[in-house]
Amino acid sequence: MLVGMRYLTREELDAGLDEIRRSPSDAGTLELIVRRPHVGEREAVDEAELDVVSGLVGDNWLARGYPKPHGRAHPDMQVTLTNARAVALVAQSPDRWALAGDQLYVDLDLGGENLPPGSRLSIGSAVLEITAEPHNGCAKFAERFGIDAVRWVNSPAGKALHLRGVNSKVVVAGTIHRGDVITTSPPAA
């Protein structure tokens, strides 16, 4: 825990659910873009490139890999998105948002009913597809935001709303900007 910061209780987190549920369902906003050039480093940028091979250009996703099952970067976990309202509540301060470890912070309903796997998000000139790979709270998230925050995002309600966020892959490369409107389209039939 950072000096002067206190973790929110489960009750305080639950009290913020109504605000999170008010997130737009079909036309959101890209609030923050964060690259992770090296483990433990965060770089907020106003503009970025999304690439079908490397994900967010300048991020270490491809080089870092994923520990299971084969150590290579998981293609369905290229770019993580998290709800800006949820992270604002958990982080308590805008300068702590990037500690969540995600790349795109969006004012958009990321819940499974609104954006099931296969849904597409158009941001700037790029298109992302939501994947089925779960994005769960972990030990690092607990260290930064508290054990109640991890239990909250991993609760049945937290999982239904995807309070920890969602994984996606780039299907159309392009440029994104902080403040871009995000439009959604359902999975192909």
C-alpha positions in Angstrom: 0.0 0.0 0.0 1.3 3.5 -0.8 1.8 5.8 2.1 -1.3 7.9 2.6 -3.5 5.5 0.5 -6.0 3.1 2.0 -7.8 0.3 0.3 -11.5 0.5 -0.2 -13.7 -2.0 1.6 -16.0 -4.4 -0.2 -19.0 -2.2 1.0 -17.4 0.9 -0.5 -16.7 -0.9 -3.7 -20.3 -2.2 -3.9 -21.6 1.3 -3.4 -19.9 2.3 -6.7 -21.6 -0.4 -8.8 -24.5 1.9 -9.9 -22.1 4.4 -11.4 -20.3 1.6 -13.3 -23.6 0.2 -14.6 -24.3 3.7 -16.1 -21.3 3.2 -18.5 -22.5 3.6 -22.1 -23.4 0.4 -23.9 -22.8 1.1 -27.6 -20.7 4.4 -27.9 -18.0 4.8 -25.3 -14.8 6.8 -25.0 -11.2 5.9 -24.9 -10.1 7.6 -21.6 -6.5 6.4 -21.3 -3.9 4.5 -23.3 -1.0 2.9 -21.3 2.0 1.1 -22.8 4.1 -1.2 -20.7 7.5 -1.0 -22.2 9.1 -3.2 -19.5 7.8 -5.2 -16.6 6.7 -2.8 -13.9 6.8 0.3 -16.2 3.9 2.3 -17.4 3.8 5.0 -20.1 0.6 6.9 -20.7 0.3 8.2 -24.3 -2.2 10.3 -26.2 -1.8 8.3 -29.4 -0.8 4.8 -30.2 -0.7 2.2 -33.0 -2.5 -1.1 -32.7 -1.0 -3.9 -34.8 -2.4 -7.3 -35.6 0.9 -9.0 -34.7 2.3 -7.0 -31.8 -0.8 -5.6 -30.3 -0.2 -2.1 -28.8 3.0 -1.0 -30.5 5.6 -0.2 -27.8 4.0 -2.5 -25.2 5.9 -5.6 -24.0 3.0 -8.0 -24.5 4.7 -9.9 -27.3 8.2 -10.1 -25.7 6.8 -10.8 -22.2 4.8 -13.8 -23.2 2.4 -15.7 -21.0 3.4 -18.4 -18.5 0.7 -20.9 -19.5 0.8 -23.3 -21.4 3.9 -22.6 -23.6 5.4 -19.3 -22.5 4.6 -17.4 -25.7 2.3 -14.4 -25.9 -1.3 -15.6 -26.0 -2.9 -14.3 -29.3 -6.3 -13.8 -27.6 -4.7 -11.7 -24.8 -3.0 -9.0 -27.0 -4.8 -5.9 -25.6 -6.6 -5.6 -22.3 -9.4 -3.1 -21.8 -10.8 -2.1 -18.5 -13.8 0.0 -17.5 -12.6 3.5 -16.6 -15.3 3.9 -14.0 -14.4 0.7 -12.2 -10.7 1.6 -12.2 -11.4 5.1 -11.0 -13.2 3.7 -8.0 -10.6 1.1 -7.1 -7.6 3.3 -7.8 -9.1 6.3 -6.0 -6.9 8.8 -8.0 -6.3 9.2 -11.7 -2.5 9.0 -11.3 -3.0 5.4 -10.0 -5.1 4.1 -12.9 -2.2 2.7 -14.8 -1.3 0.5 -11.8 -4.1 -1.8 -12.9 -1.8 -3.0 -15.7 -4.2 -2.6 -18.6 -3.6 -0.9 -21.9 -6.9 0.7 -22.7 -9.1 2.4 -20.2 -12.6 2.9 -21.6 -15.9 4.5 -20.6 -17.9 1.6 -22.0 -20.0 -1.3 -20.6 -17.6 -4.3 -20.9 -20.1 -6.7 -19.3 -20.6 -10.1 -20.9 -24.2 -9.4 -21.8 -23.3 -6.2 -23.6 -20.0 -7.4 -25.2 -19.8 -11.2 -25.5 -16.7 -12.8 -27.0 -16.6 -12.0 -30.7 -18.0 -8.4 -30.3 -15.9 -5.8 -32.1 -14.9 -2.4 -31.0 -13.9 0.3 -33.5 -11.5 2.8 -32.0 -9.9 5.4 -34.2 -8.9 3.5 -37.4 -8.4 0.2 -35.5 -10.8 -2.6 -34.7 -10.5 -5.0 -31.7 -12.3 -8.2 -31.1 -13.3 -9.3 -27.6 -12.0 -12.8 -26.8 -13.2 -15.4 -24.4 -9.9 -15.5 -22.4 -10.8 -14.4 -18.8 -9.1 -11.3 -17.3 -9.1 -11.8 -13.5 -7.8 -10.0 -10.5 -4.4 -11.4 -9.3 -1.8 -10.9 -6.6 -0.4 -7.8 -8.2 -3.9 -6.3 -8.3 -4.4 -7.1 -4.6 -1.0 -5.6 -3.8 -2.0 -2.3 -5.5 -5.7 -2.1 -4.6 -6.3 -4.5 -1.7 -7.7 -8.0 -1.2 -11.3 -6.7 -1.1 -10.8 -5.2 -4.6 -9.6 -8.6 -6.0 -12.5 -10.4 -4.3 -14.9 -7.7 -5.8 -13.7 -8.0 -9.4 -13.6 -11.8 -9.1 -17.1 -12.1 -7.5 -20.0 -13.4 -9.6 -21.2 -9.8 -10.2 -17.7 -8.6 -10.9 -17.2 -11.3 -13.5 -20.6 -10.7 -15.1 -19.7 -7.0 -15.5 -16.1 -7.7 -16.3 -14.9 -5.3 -13.6 -11.3 -6.5 -14.1 -11.7 -5.9 -17.8 -11.6 -8.0 -20.9 -9.0 -9.4 -23.3 -9.0 -8.7 -27.0 -7.1 -9.1 -30.2 -6.4 -6.6 -33.0 -8.3 -7.5 -36.2 -7.7 -4.3 -38.1 -4.5 -2.3 -37.4 -4.8 1.4 -37.0 -4.1 4.5 -34.9 -6.0 5.3 -31.7 -6.1 8.5 -29.7 -7.1 9.4 -26.2 -10.7 10.7 -26.4 -11.6 8.6 -29.5 -15.2 7.4 -29.6 -15.6 3.6 -29.4 -18.4 2.0 -31.4 -19.4 -1.6 -30.9 -20.8 -4.3 -33.1 -22.1 -7.7 -32.1 -20.4 -11.0 -32.9 -20.8 -12.3 -36.4 -23.6 -14.8 -36.7 
